[in-house]
Amino acid sequence: MKQQKQFEATLQLLATLDSNELPSALIDSIQHYTESLYKGNLIVSDSDSNNIYVMLSLLRALLKDLCGLSL
């Protein structure tokens, strides 16, 4: 039960959101992030790459939990 207490605020937030809101927000964020990097002709730094990886990992977990999709 310790783990459940650790993520209590996160679980409460997820319970209040429509099941499509968080995945949609992540997709939009990833899209805008990568478009900004591309349009600005910027080199993707390690932190940019890590941020995108974390967002994609969270999106995969949400799609698996909310929609049963394993990607």
PDB file of N, H, CA, C and O in Angstrom:
ATOM      1  N   MET A   1       0.810  -1.204   0.000  1.00  0.00           N
ATOM      2  CA  MET A   1       0.000   0.000   0.000  1.00  0.00           C
ATOM      3  C   MET A   1       0.849   1.260   0.000  1.00  0.00           C
ATOM      4  O   MET A   1       0.361   2.338  -0.341  1.00  0.00           O
ATOM      5  N   LYS A   2       2.116   1.134   0.380  1.00  0.00           N
ATOM      6  H   LYS A   2       2.512   0.258   0.657  1.00  0.00           H
ATOM      7  CA  LYS A   2       2.981   2.310   0.399  1.00  0.00           C
ATOM      8  C   LYS A   2       3.053   2.954  -0.987  1.00  0.00           C
ATOM      9  O   LYS A   2       3.007   4.177  -1.114  1.00  0.00           O
ATOM     10  N   GLN A   3       3.165   2.129  -2.012  1.00  0.00           N
ATOM     11  H   GLN A   3       3.203   1.135  -1.909  1.00  0.00           H
ATOM     12  CA  GLN A   3       3.260   2.658  -3.370  1.00  0.00           C
ATOM     13  C   GLN A   3       2.002   3.441  -3.739  1.00  0.00           C
ATOM     14  O   GLN A   3       2.087   4.475  -4.401  1.00  0.00           O
ATOM     15  N   GLN A   4       0.839   2.954  -3.314  1.00  0.00           N
ATOM     16  H   GLN A   4       0.770   2.114  -2.776  1.00  0.00           H
ATOM     17  CA  GLN A   4      -0.405   3.654  -3.610  1.00  0.00           C
ATOM     18  C   GLN A   4      -0.410   5.031  -2.959  1.00  0.00           C
ATOM     19  O   GLN A   4      -0.845   5.997  -3.586  1.00  0.00           O
ATOM     20  N   LYS A   5       0.058   5.150  -1.729  1.00  0.00           N
ATOM     21  H   LYS A   5       0.412   4.366  -1.220  1.00  0.00           H
ATOM     22  CA  LYS A   5       0.135   6.448  -1.051  1.00  0.00           C
ATOM     23  C   LYS A   5       1.120   7.361  -1.760  1.00  0.00           C
ATOM     24  O   LYS A   5       0.910   8.571  -1.837  1.00  0.00           O
ATOM     25  N   GLN A   6       2.184   6.786  -2.273  1.00  0.00           N
ATOM     26  H   GLN A   6       2.355   5.803  -2.210  1.00  0.00           H
ATOM     27  CA  GLN A   6       3.223   7.551  -2.952  1.00  0.00           C
ATOM     28  C   GLN A   6       2.657   8.271  -4.179  1.00  0.00           C
ATOM     29  O   GLN A   6       3.090   9.379  -4.497  1.00  0.00           O
ATOM     30  N   PHE A   7       1.724   7.672  -4.849  1.00  0.00           N
ATOM     31  H   PHE A   7       1.372   6.772  -4.591  1.00  0.00           H
ATOM     32  CA  PHE A   7       1.168   8.231  -6.080  1.00  0.00           C
ATOM     33  C   PHE A   7      -0.272   8.699  -5.904  1.00  0.00           C
ATOM     34  O   PHE A   7      -1.022   8.781  -6.876  1.00  0.00           O
ATOM     35  N   GLU A   8      -0.651   8.998  -4.697  1.00  0.00           N
ATOM     36  H   GLU A   8      -0.041   8.932  -3.907  1.00  0.00           H
ATOM     37  CA  GLU A   8      -2.034   9.357  -4.392  1.00  0.00           C
ATOM     38  C   GLU A   8      -2.518  10.558  -5.202  1.00  0.00           C
ATOM     39  O   GLU A   8      -3.611  10.513  -5.767  1.00  0.00           O
ATOM     40  N   ALA A   9      -1.729  11.627  -5.269  1.00  0.00           N
ATOM     41  H   ALA A   9      -0.841  11.664  -4.810  1.00  0.00           H
ATOM     42  CA  ALA A   9      -2.137  12.824  -6.013  1.00  0.00           C
ATOM     43  C   ALA A   9      -2.249  12.519  -7.511  1.00  0.00           C
ATOM     44  O   ALA A   9      -3.153  13.012  -8.184  1.00  0.00           O
ATOM     45  N   THR A  10      -1.343  11.722  -8.014  1.00  0.00           N
ATOM     46  H   THR A  10      -0.608  11.321  -7.467  1.00  0.00           H
ATOM     47  CA  THR A  10      -1.378  11.349  -9.436  1.00  0.00           C
ATOM     48  C   THR A  10      -2.620  10.519  -9.737  1.00  0.00           C
ATOM     49  O   THR A  10      -3.294  10.744 -10.742  1.00  0.00           O
ATOM     50  N   LEU A  11      -2.918   9.568  -8.873  1.00  0.00           N
ATOM     51  H   LEU A  11      -2.370   9.385  -8.057  1.00  0.00           H
ATOM     52  CA  LEU A  11      -4.100   8.724  -9.076  1.00  0.00           C
ATOM     53  C   LEU A  11      -5.389   9.535  -8.974  1.00  0.00           C
ATOM     54  O   LEU A  11      -6.341   9.276  -9.711  1.00  0.00           O
ATOM     55  N   GLN A  12      -5.431  10.509  -8.072  1.00  0.00           N
ATOM     56  H   GLN A  12      -4.658  10.719  -7.473  1.00  0.00           H
ATOM     57  CA  GLN A  12      -6.609  11.373  -7.963  1.00  0.00           C
ATOM     58  C   GLN A  12      -6.785  12.195  -9.238  1.00  0.00           C
ATOM     59  O   GLN A  12      -7.902  12.354  -9.729  1.00  0.00           O
ATOM     60  N   LEU A  13      -5.685  12.714  -9.770  1.00  0.00           N
ATOM     61  H   LEU A  13      -4.778  12.585  -9.371  1.00  0.00           H
ATOM     62  CA  LEU A  13      -5.756  13.482 -11.015  1.00  0.00           C
ATOM     63  C   LEU A  13      -6.271  12.611 -12.154  1.00  0.00           C
ATOM     64  O   LEU A  13      -7.149  13.025 -12.910  1.00  0.00           O
ATOM     65  N   LEU A  14      -5.727  11.411 -12.276  1.00  0.00           N
ATOM     66  H   LEU A  14      -5.013  11.075 -11.661  1.00  0.00           H
ATOM     67  CA  LEU A  14      -6.163  10.505 -13.340  1.00  0.00           C
ATOM     68  C   LEU A  14      -7.637  10.154 -13.208  1.00  0.00           C
ATOM     69  O   LEU A  14      -8.332   9.993 -14.211  1.00  0.00           O
ATOM     70  N   ALA A  15      -8.112  10.036 -11.989  1.00  0.00           N
ATOM     71  H   ALA A  15      -7.547  10.167 -11.174  1.00  0.00           H
ATOM     72  CA  ALA A  15      -9.522   9.702 -11.768  1.00  0.00           C
ATOM     73  C   ALA A  15     -10.451  10.827 -12.203  1.00  0.00           C
ATOM     74  O   ALA A  15     -11.604  10.571 -12.550  1.00  0.00           O
ATOM     75  N   THR A  16      -9.969  12.070 -12.191  1.00  0.00           N
ATOM     76  H   THR A  16      -9.032  12.277 -11.909  1.00  0.00           H
ATOM     77  CA  THR A  16     -10.825  13.198 -12.552  1.00  0.00           C
ATOM     78  C   THR A  16     -10.795  13.519 -14.043  1.00  0.00           C
ATOM     79  O   THR A  16     -11.665  14.237 -14.537  1.00  0.00           O
ATOM     80  N   LEU A  17      -9.812  13.000 -14.757  1.00  0.00           N
ATOM     81  H   LEU A  17      -9.106  12.417 -14.356  1.00  0.00           H
ATOM     82  CA  LEU A  17      -9.677  13.314 -16.183  1.00  0.00           C
ATOM     83  C   LEU A  17     -10.497  12.363 -17.035  1.00  0.00           C
ATOM     84  O   LEU A  17     -10.704  11.204 -16.675  1.00  0.00           O
ATOM     85  N   ASP A  18     -10.957  12.866 -18.158  1.00  0.00           N
ATOM     86  H   ASP A  18     -10.789  13.807 -18.450  1.00  0.00           H
ATOM     87  CA  ASP A  18     -11.539  12.006 -19.185  1.00  0.00           C
ATOM     88  C   ASP A  18     -10.413  11.092 -19.661  1.00  0.00           C
ATOM     89  O   ASP A  18      -9.263  11.525 -19.736  1.00  0.00           O
ATOM     90  N   SER A  19     -10.715   9.859 -19.979  1.00  0.00           N
ATOM     91  H   SER A  19     -11.649   9.507 -19.919  1.00  0.00           H
ATOM     92  CA  SER A  19      -9.669   8.899 -20.337  1.00  0.00           C
ATOM     93  C   SER A  19      -8.865   9.312 -21.569  1.00  0.00           C
ATOM     94  O   SER A  19      -7.764   8.805 -21.783  1.00  0.00           O
ATOM     95  N   ASN A  20      -9.399  10.223 -22.378  1.00  0.00           N
ATOM     96  H   ASN A  20     -10.294  10.636 -22.203  1.00  0.00           H
ATOM     97  CA  ASN A  20      -8.671  10.669 -23.573  1.00  0.00           C
ATOM     98  C   ASN A  20      -7.849  11.929 -23.344  1.00  0.00           C
ATOM     99  O   ASN A  20      -6.989  12.254 -24.162  1.00  0.00           O
ATOM    100  N   GLU A  21      -8.095  12.646 -22.252  1.00  0.00           N
ATOM    101  H   GLU A  21      -8.794  12.382 -21.587  1.00  0.00           H
ATOM    102  CA  GLU A  21      -7.436  13.933 -22.041  1.00  0.00           C
ATOM    103  C   GLU A  21      -5.921  13.841 -21.910  1.00  0.00           C
ATOM    104  O   GLU A  21      -5.197  14.561 -22.596  1.00  0.00           O
ATOM    105  N   LEU A  22      -5.441  12.974 -21.048  1.00  0.00           N
ATOM    106  H   LEU A  22      -6.030  12.389 -20.490  1.00  0.00           H
ATOM    107  CA  LEU A  22      -4.010  12.898 -20.811  1.00  0.00           C
ATOM    108  C   LEU A  22      -3.252  12.351 -22.022  1.00  0.00           C
ATOM    109  O   LEU A  22      -2.244  12.942 -22.410  1.00  0.00           O
ATOM    110  N   PRO A  23      -3.692  11.245 -22.636  1.00  0.00           N
ATOM    111  CA  PRO A  23      -2.999  10.800 -23.847  1.00  0.00           C
ATOM    112  C   PRO A  23      -3.016  11.868 -24.943  1.00  0.00           C
ATOM    113  O   PRO A  23      -2.015  12.060 -25.632  1.00  0.00           O
ATOM    114  N   SER A  24      -4.130  12.555 -25.106  1.00  0.00           N
ATOM    115  H   SER A  24      -4.944  12.399 -24.545  1.00  0.00           H
ATOM    116  CA  SER A  24      -4.226  13.608 -26.118  1.00  0.00           C
ATOM    117  C   SER A  24      -3.259  14.751 -25.817  1.00  0.00           C
ATOM    118  O   SER A  24      -2.594  15.262 -26.719  1.00  0.00           O
ATOM    119  N   ALA A  25      -3.185  15.146 -24.557  1.00  0.00           N
ATOM    120  H   ALA A  25      -3.725  14.731 -23.825  1.00  0.00           H
ATOM    121  CA  ALA A  25      -2.273  16.221 -24.164  1.00  0.00           C
ATOM    122  C   ALA A  25      -0.820  15.813 -24.391  1.00  0.00           C
ATOM    123  O   ALA A  25      -0.007  16.629 -24.826  1.00  0.00           O
ATOM    124  N   LEU A  26      -0.496  14.568 -24.102  1.00  0.00           N
ATOM    125  H   LEU A  26      -1.156  13.906 -23.748  1.00  0.00           H
ATOM    126  CA  LEU A  26       0.869  14.092 -24.336  1.00  0.00           C
ATOM    127  C   LEU A  26       1.212  14.076 -25.818  1.00  0.00           C
ATOM    128  O   LEU A  26       2.303  14.485 -26.214  1.00  0.00           O
ATOM    129  N   ILE A  27       0.283  13.604 -26.630  1.00  0.00           N
ATOM    130  H   ILE A  27      -0.603  13.271 -26.308  1.00  0.00           H
ATOM    131  CA  ILE A  27       0.523  13.584 -28.084  1.00  0.00           C
ATOM    132  C   ILE A  27       0.735  14.999 -28.598  1.00  0.00           C
ATOM    133  O   ILE A  27       1.659  15.244 -29.373  1.00  0.00           O
ATOM    134  N   ASP A  28      -0.112  15.936 -28.174  1.00  0.00           N
ATOM    135  H   ASP A  28      -0.863  15.737 -27.544  1.00  0.00           H
ATOM    136  CA  ASP A  28       0.045  17.329 -28.593  1.00  0.00           C
ATOM    137  C   ASP A  28       1.387  17.896 -28.142  1.00  0.00           C
ATOM    138  O   ASP A  28       2.058  18.593 -28.904  1.00  0.00           O
ATOM    139  N   SER A  29       1.776  17.600 -26.913  1.00  0.00           N
ATOM    140  H   SER A  29       1.231  17.034 -26.294  1.00  0.00           H
ATOM    141  CA  SER A  29       3.045  18.106 -26.379  1.00  0.00           C
ATOM    142  C   SER A  29       4.235  17.556 -27.154  1.00  0.00           C
ATOM    143  O   SER A  29       5.155  18.298 -27.498  1.00  0.00           O
ATOM    144  N   ILE A  30       4.214  16.262 -27.426  1.00  0.00           N
ATOM    145  H   ILE A  30       3.467  15.659 -27.147  1.00  0.00           H
ATOM    146  CA  ILE A  30       5.302  15.643 -28.186  1.00  0.00           C
ATOM    147  C   ILE A  30       5.371  16.243 -29.581  1.00  0.00           C
ATOM    148  O   ILE A  30       6.454  16.543 -30.084  1.00  0.00           O
ATOM    149  N   GLN A  31       4.213  16.417 -30.200  1.00  0.00           N
ATOM    150  H   GLN A  31       3.334  16.174 -29.791  1.00  0.00           H
ATOM    151  CA  GLN A  31       4.170  16.989 -31.550  1.00  0.00           C
ATOM    152  C   GLN A  31       4.734  18.408 -31.564  1.00  0.00           C
ATOM    153  O   GLN A  31       5.559  18.741 -32.416  1.00  0.00           O
ATOM    154  N   HIS A  32       4.294  19.242 -30.628  1.00  0.00           N
ATOM    155  H   HIS A  32       3.624  18.972 -29.936  1.00  0.00           H
ATOM    156  CA  HIS A  32       4.780  20.627 -30.592  1.00  0.00           C
ATOM    157  C   HIS A  32       6.260  20.692 -30.241  1.00  0.00           C
ATOM    158  O   HIS A  32       6.993  21.520 -30.782  1.00  0.00           O
ATOM    159  N   TYR A  33       6.692  19.836 -29.353  1.00  0.00           N
ATOM    160  H   TYR A  33       6.096  19.163 -28.914  1.00  0.00           H
ATOM    161  CA  TYR A  33       8.098  19.787 -28.956  1.00  0.00           C
ATOM    162  C   TYR A  33       8.969  19.468 -30.166  1.00  0.00           C
ATOM    163  O   TYR A  33       9.941  20.169 -30.445  1.00  0.00           O
ATOM    164  N   THR A  34       8.612  18.401 -30.882  1.00  0.00           N
ATOM    165  H   THR A  34       7.822  17.830 -30.656  1.00  0.00           H
ATOM    166  CA  THR A  34       9.429  17.991 -32.025  1.00  0.00           C
ATOM    167  C   THR A  34       9.334  18.987 -33.177  1.00  0.00           C
ATOM    168  O   THR A  34      10.330  19.226 -33.860  1.00  0.00           O
ATOM    169  N   GLU A  35       8.152  19.578 -33.410  1.00  0.00           N
ATOM    170  H   GLU A  35       7.343  19.385 -32.855  1.00  0.00           H
ATOM    171  CA  GLU A  35       8.016  20.593 -34.455  1.00  0.00           C
ATOM    172  C   GLU A  35       8.862  21.819 -34.141  1.00  0.00           C
ATOM    173  O   GLU A  35       9.491  22.385 -35.035  1.00  0.00           O
ATOM    174  N   SER A  36       8.884  22.230 -32.883  1.00  0.00           N
ATOM    175  H   SER A  36       8.374  21.770 -32.156  1.00  0.00           H
ATOM    176  CA  SER A  36       9.690  23.387 -32.484  1.00  0.00           C
ATOM    177  C   SER A  36      11.167  23.115 -32.719  1.00  0.00           C
ATOM    178  O   SER A  36      11.895  23.977 -33.210  1.00  0.00           O
ATOM    179  N   LEU A  37      11.601  21.923 -32.368  1.00  0.00           N
ATOM    180  H   LEU A  37      11.010  21.222 -31.968  1.00  0.00           H
ATOM    181  CA  LEU A  37      13.004  21.571 -32.597  1.00  0.00           C
ATOM    182  C   LEU A  37      13.318  21.567 -34.091  1.00  0.00           C
ATOM    183  O   LEU A  37      14.363  22.062 -34.514  1.00  0.00           O
ATOM    184  N   TYR A  38      12.409  21.006 -34.883  1.00  0.00           N
ATOM    185  H   TYR A  38      11.560  20.603 -34.538  1.00  0.00           H
ATOM    186  CA  TYR A  38      12.627  20.916 -36.324  1.00  0.00           C
ATOM    187  C   TYR A  38      12.614  22.295 -36.981  1.00  0.00           C
ATOM    188  O   TYR A  38      13.514  22.628 -37.751  1.00  0.00           O
ATOM    189  N   LYS A  39      11.604  23.086 -36.677  1.00  0.00           N
ATOM    190  H   LYS A  39      10.873  22.815 -36.051  1.00  0.00           H
ATOM    191  CA  LYS A  39      11.466  24.403 -37.309  1.00  0.00           C
ATOM    192  C   LYS A  39      12.572  25.361 -36.885  1.00  0.00           C
ATOM    193  O   LYS A  39      12.951  26.254 -37.642  1.00  0.00           O
ATOM    194  N   GLY A  40      13.081  25.175 -35.690  1.00  0.00           N
ATOM    195  H   GLY A  40      12.774  24.450 -35.075  1.00  0.00           H
ATOM    196  CA  GLY A  40      14.149  26.034 -35.216  1.00  0.00           C
ATOM    197  C   GLY A  40      15.520  25.548 -35.649  1.00  0.00           C
ATOM    198  O   GLY A  40      16.544  26.119 -35.273  1.00  0.00           O
ATOM    199  N   ASN A  41      15.527  24.477 -36.451  1.00  0.00           N
ATOM    200  H   ASN A  41      14.695  24.014 -36.756  1.00  0.00           H
ATOM    201  CA  ASN A  41      16.784  23.872 -36.888  1.00  0.00           C
ATOM    202  C   ASN A  41      17.715  23.619 -35.716  1.00  0.00           C
ATOM    203  O   ASN A  41      18.923  23.838 -35.808  1.00  0.00           O
ATOM    204  N   LEU A  42      17.143  23.159 -34.618  1.00  0.00           N
ATOM    205  H   LEU A  42      16.161  22.982 -34.544  1.00  0.00           H
ATOM    206  CA  LEU A  42      17.915  22.914 -33.416  1.00  0.00           C
ATOM    207  C   LEU A  42      18.387  21.475 -33.360  1.00  0.00           C
ATOM    208  O   LEU A  42      17.719  20.561 -33.844  1.00  0.00           O
ATOM    209  N   ILE A  43      19.525  21.301 -32.772  1.00  0.00           N
ATOM    210  H   ILE A  43      20.067  22.044 -32.379  1.00  0.00           H
ATOM    211  CA  ILE A  43      20.031  19.955 -32.543  1.00  0.00           C
ATOM    212  C   ILE A  43      19.368  19.439 -31.276  1.00  0.00           C
ATOM    213  O   ILE A  43      19.281  20.152 -30.276  1.00  0.00           O
ATOM    214  N   VAL A  44      18.908  18.214 -31.322  1.00  0.00           N
ATOM    215  H   VAL A  44      18.979  17.635 -32.134  1.00  0.00           H
ATOM    216  CA  VAL A  44      18.244  17.626 -30.163  1.00  0.00           C
ATOM    217  C   VAL A  44      19.305  17.291 -29.118  1.00  0.00           C
ATOM    218  O   VAL A  44      20.207  16.488 -29.359  1.00  0.00           O
ATOM    219  N   SER A  45      19.176  17.919 -27.962  1.00  0.00           N
ATOM    220  H   SER A  45      18.443  18.571 -27.766  1.00  0.00           H
ATOM    221  CA  SER A  45      20.133  17.674 -26.881  1.00  0.00           C
ATOM    222  C   SER A  45      19.752  16.409 -26.124  1.00  0.00           C
ATOM    223  O   SER A  45      18.692  15.828 -26.356  1.00  0.00           O
ATOM    224  N   ASP A  46      20.625  15.993 -25.219  1.00  0.00           N
ATOM    225  H   ASP A  46      21.486  16.465 -25.030  1.00  0.00           H
ATOM    226  CA  ASP A  46      20.323  14.822 -24.394  1.00  0.00           C
ATOM    227  C   ASP A  46      19.066  15.056 -23.559  1.00  0.00           C
ATOM    228  O   ASP A  46      18.261  14.142 -23.382  1.00  0.00           O
ATOM    229  N   SER A  47      18.895  16.271 -23.048  1.00  0.00           N
ATOM    230  H   SER A  47      19.549  17.014 -23.192  1.00  0.00           H
ATOM    231  CA  SER A  47      17.707  16.545 -22.233  1.00  0.00           C
ATOM    232  C   SER A  47      16.441  16.541 -23.091  1.00  0.00           C
ATOM    233  O   SER A  47      15.395  16.079 -22.636  1.00  0.00           O
ATOM    234  N   ASP A  48      16.520  17.051 -24.328  1.00  0.00           N
ATOM    235  H   ASP A  48      17.370  17.426 -24.697  1.00  0.00           H
ATOM    236  CA  ASP A  48      15.364  16.989 -25.233  1.00  0.00           C
ATOM    237  C   ASP A  48      15.005  15.542 -25.528  1.00  0.00           C
ATOM    238  O   ASP A  48      13.838  15.153 -25.471  1.00  0.00           O
ATOM    239  N   SER A  49      16.007  14.762 -25.839  1.00  0.00           N
ATOM    240  H   SER A  49      16.955  15.078 -25.885  1.00  0.00           H
ATOM    241  CA  SER A  49      15.788  13.352 -26.147  1.00  0.00           C
ATOM    242  C   SER A  49      15.186  12.637 -24.944  1.00  0.00           C
ATOM    243  O   SER A  49      14.272  11.827 -25.097  1.00  0.00           O
ATOM    244  N   ASN A  50      15.688  12.928 -23.759  1.00  0.00           N
ATOM    245  H   ASN A  50      16.431  13.587 -23.635  1.00  0.00           H
ATOM    246  CA  ASN A  50      15.166  12.311 -22.540  1.00  0.00           C
ATOM    247  C   ASN A  50      13.718  12.735 -22.286  1.00  0.00           C
ATOM    248  O   ASN A  50      12.887  11.906 -21.915  1.00  0.00           O
ATOM    249  N   ASN A  51      13.414  14.018 -22.482  1.00  0.00           N
ATOM    250  H   ASN A  51      14.089  14.692 -22.784  1.00  0.00           H
ATOM    251  CA  ASN A  51      12.039  14.501 -22.280  1.00  0.00           C
ATOM    252  C   ASN A  51      11.058  13.799 -23.213  1.00  0.00           C
ATOM    253  O   ASN A  51       9.977  13.387 -22.793  1.00  0.00           O
ATOM    254  N   ILE A  52      11.436  13.667 -24.462  1.00  0.00           N
ATOM    255  H   ILE A  52      12.315  14.002 -24.803  1.00  0.00           H
ATOM    256  CA  ILE A  52      10.578  12.994 -25.441  1.00  0.00           C
ATOM    257  C   ILE A  52      10.409  11.525 -25.071  1.00  0.00           C
ATOM    258  O   ILE A  52       9.309  10.982 -25.168  1.00  0.00           O
ATOM    259  N   TYR A  53      11.496  10.881 -24.646  1.00  0.00           N
ATOM    260  H   TYR A  53      12.390  11.322 -24.567  1.00  0.00           H
ATOM    261  CA  TYR A  53      11.433   9.480 -24.233  1.00  0.00           C
ATOM    262  C   TYR A  53      10.476   9.300 -23.052  1.00  0.00           C
ATOM    263  O   TYR A  53       9.662   8.377 -23.046  1.00  0.00           O
ATOM    264  N   VAL A  54      10.575  10.181 -22.058  1.00  0.00           N
ATOM    265  H   VAL A  54      11.236  10.931 -22.064  1.00  0.00           H
ATOM    266  CA  VAL A  54       9.712  10.087 -20.876  1.00  0.00           C
ATOM    267  C   VAL A  54       8.246  10.283 -21.267  1.00  0.00           C
ATOM    268  O   VAL A  54       7.379   9.545 -20.799  1.00  0.00           O
ATOM    269  N   MET A  55       7.964  11.271 -22.120  1.00  0.00           N
ATOM    270  H   MET A  55       8.668  11.870 -22.500  1.00  0.00           H
ATOM    271  CA  MET A  55       6.580  11.504 -22.548  1.00  0.00           C
ATOM    272  C   MET A  55       6.042  10.308 -23.322  1.00  0.00           C
ATOM    273  O   MET A  55       4.892   9.912 -23.131  1.00  0.00           O
ATOM    274  N   LEU A  56       6.866   9.729 -24.194  1.00  0.00           N
ATOM    275  H   LEU A  56       7.800  10.050 -24.349  1.00  0.00           H
ATOM    276  CA  LEU A  56       6.426   8.557 -24.952  1.00  0.00           C
ATOM    277  C   LEU A  56       6.212   7.348 -24.039  1.00  0.00           C
ATOM    278  O   LEU A  56       5.277   6.574 -24.245  1.00  0.00           O
ATOM    279  N   SER A  57       7.066   7.185 -23.042  1.00  0.00           N
ATOM    280  H   SER A  57       7.825   7.814 -22.874  1.00  0.00           H
ATOM    281  CA  SER A  57       6.906   6.079 -22.094  1.00  0.00           C
ATOM    282  C   SER A  57       5.609   6.221 -21.309  1.00  0.00           C
ATOM    283  O   SER A  57       4.882   5.247 -21.111  1.00  0.00           O
ATOM    284  N   LEU A  58       5.327   7.442 -20.864  1.00  0.00           N
ATOM    285  H   LEU A  58       5.917   8.233 -21.025  1.00  0.00           H
ATOM    286  CA  LEU A  58       4.080   7.695 -20.140  1.00  0.00           C
ATOM    287  C   LEU A  58       2.877   7.458 -21.046  1.00  0.00           C
ATOM    288  O   LEU A  58       1.881   6.876 -20.617  1.00  0.00           O
ATOM    289  N   LEU A  59       2.965   7.901 -22.288  1.00  0.00           N
ATOM    290  H   LEU A  59       3.775   8.373 -22.636  1.00  0.00           H
ATOM    291  CA  LEU A  59       1.878   7.694 -23.236  1.00  0.00           C
ATOM    292  C   LEU A  59       1.636   6.208 -23.468  1.00  0.00           C
ATOM    293  O   LEU A  59       0.487   5.767 -23.489  1.00  0.00           O
ATOM    294  N   ARG A  60       2.706   5.427 -23.642  1.00  0.00           N
ATOM    295  H   ARG A  60       3.639   5.786 -23.625  1.00  0.00           H
ATOM    296  CA  ARG A  60       2.550   3.979 -23.827  1.00  0.00           C
ATOM    297  C   ARG A  60       1.852   3.338 -22.624  1.00  0.00           C
ATOM    298  O   ARG A  60       0.958   2.509 -22.788  1.00  0.00           O
ATOM    299  N   ALA A  61       2.267   3.730 -21.416  1.00  0.00           N
ATOM    300  H   ALA A  61       2.994   4.404 -21.283  1.00  0.00           H
ATOM    301  CA  ALA A  61       1.663   3.170 -20.199  1.00  0.00           C
ATOM    302  C   ALA A  61       0.184   3.540 -20.106  1.00  0.00           C
ATOM    303  O   ALA A  61      -0.645   2.704 -19.745  1.00  0.00           O
ATOM    304  N   LEU A  62      -0.144   4.782 -20.428  1.00  0.00           N
ATOM    305  H   LEU A  62       0.529   5.461 -20.720  1.00  0.00           H
ATOM    306  CA  LEU A  62      -1.538   5.213 -20.376  1.00  0.00           C
ATOM    307  C   LEU A  62      -2.381   4.472 -21.415  1.00  0.00           C
ATOM    308  O   LEU A  62      -3.486   4.026 -21.107  1.00  0.00           O
ATOM    309  N   LEU A  63      -1.881   4.340 -22.617  1.00  0.00           N
ATOM    310  H   LEU A  63      -0.983   4.702 -22.867  1.00  0.00           H
ATOM    311  CA  LEU A  63      -2.627   3.623 -23.654  1.00  0.00           C
ATOM    312  C   LEU A  63      -2.839   2.157 -23.284  1.00  0.00           C
ATOM    313  O   LEU A  63      -3.883   1.576 -23.581  1.00  0.00           O
ATOM    314  N   LYS A  64      -1.843   1.570 -22.635  1.00  0.00           N
ATOM    315  H   LYS A  64      -0.995   2.042 -22.393  1.00  0.00           H
ATOM    316  CA  LYS A  64      -1.986   0.181 -22.203  1.00  0.00           C
ATOM    317  C   LYS A  64      -3.050   0.071 -21.102  1.00  0.00           C
ATOM    318  O   LYS A  64      -3.927  -0.791 -21.161  1.00  0.00           O
ATOM    319  N   ASP A  65      -2.963   0.952 -20.100  1.00  0.00           N
ATOM    320  H   ASP A  65      -2.250   1.653 -20.052  1.00  0.00           H
ATOM    321  CA  ASP A  65      -3.899   0.900 -18.974  1.00  0.00           C
ATOM    322  C   ASP A  65      -5.316   1.324 -19.350  1.00  0.00           C
ATOM    323  O   ASP A  65      -6.289   0.711 -18.912  1.00  0.00           O
ATOM    324  N   LEU A  66      -5.428   2.374 -20.161  1.00  0.00           N
ATOM    325  H   LEU A  66      -4.637   2.872 -20.517  1.00  0.00           H
ATOM    326  CA  LEU A  66      -6.741   2.934 -20.463  1.00  0.00           C
ATOM    327  C   LEU A  66      -7.427   2.260 -21.646  1.00  0.00           C
ATOM    328  O   LEU A  66      -8.654   2.160 -21.686  1.00  0.00           O
ATOM    329  N   CYS A  67      -6.630   1.799 -22.610  1.00  0.00           N
ATOM    330  H   CYS A  67      -5.634   1.881 -22.578  1.00  0.00           H
ATOM    331  CA  CYS A  67      -7.223   1.276 -23.843  1.00  0.00           C
ATOM    332  C   CYS A  67      -6.847  -0.180 -24.123  1.00  0.00           C
ATOM    333  O   CYS A  67      -7.345  -0.782 -25.074  1.00  0.00           O
ATOM    334  N   GLY A  68      -5.982  -0.734 -23.306  1.00  0.00           N
ATOM    335  H   GLY A  68      -5.577  -0.245 -22.533  1.00  0.00           H
ATOM    336  CA  GLY A  68      -5.556  -2.117 -23.531  1.00  0.00           C
ATOM    337  C   GLY A  68      -4.616  -2.278 -24.702  1.00  0.00           C
ATOM    338  O   GLY A  68      -4.437  -3.386 -25.207  1.00  0.00           O
ATOM    339  N   LEU A  69      -4.003  -1.171 -25.148  1.00  0.00           N
ATOM    340  H   LEU A  69      -4.148  -0.270 -24.738  1.00  0.00           H
ATOM    341  CA  LEU A  69      -3.079  -1.229 -26.290  1.00  0.00           C
ATOM    342  C   LEU A  69      -1.650  -1.413 -25.807  1.00  0.00           C
ATOM    343  O   LEU A  69      -1.161  -0.620 -25.002  1.00  0.00           O
ATOM    344  N   SER A  70      -0.986  -2.436 -26.282  1.00  0.00           N
ATOM    345  H   SER A  70      -1.383  -3.080 -26.936  1.00  0.00           H
ATOM    346  CA  SER A  70       0.431  -2.635 -25.963  1.00  0.00           C
ATOM    347  C   SER A  70       1.247  -2.251 -27.168  1.00  0.00           C
ATOM    348  O   SER A  70       1.207  -2.923 -28.199  1.00  0.00           O
ATOM    349  N   LEU A  71       1.981  -1.179 -27.040  1.00  0.00           N
ATOM    350  H   LEU A  71       2.013  -0.633 -26.202  1.00  0.00           H
ATOM    351  CA  LEU A  71       2.787  -0.698 -28.161  1.00  0.00           C
ATOM    352  C   LEU A  71       4.262  -0.894 -27.867  1.00  0.00           C
ATOM    353  O   LEU A  71       5.107  -0.550 -28.693  1.00  0.00           O
TER     354      LEU A  71
END
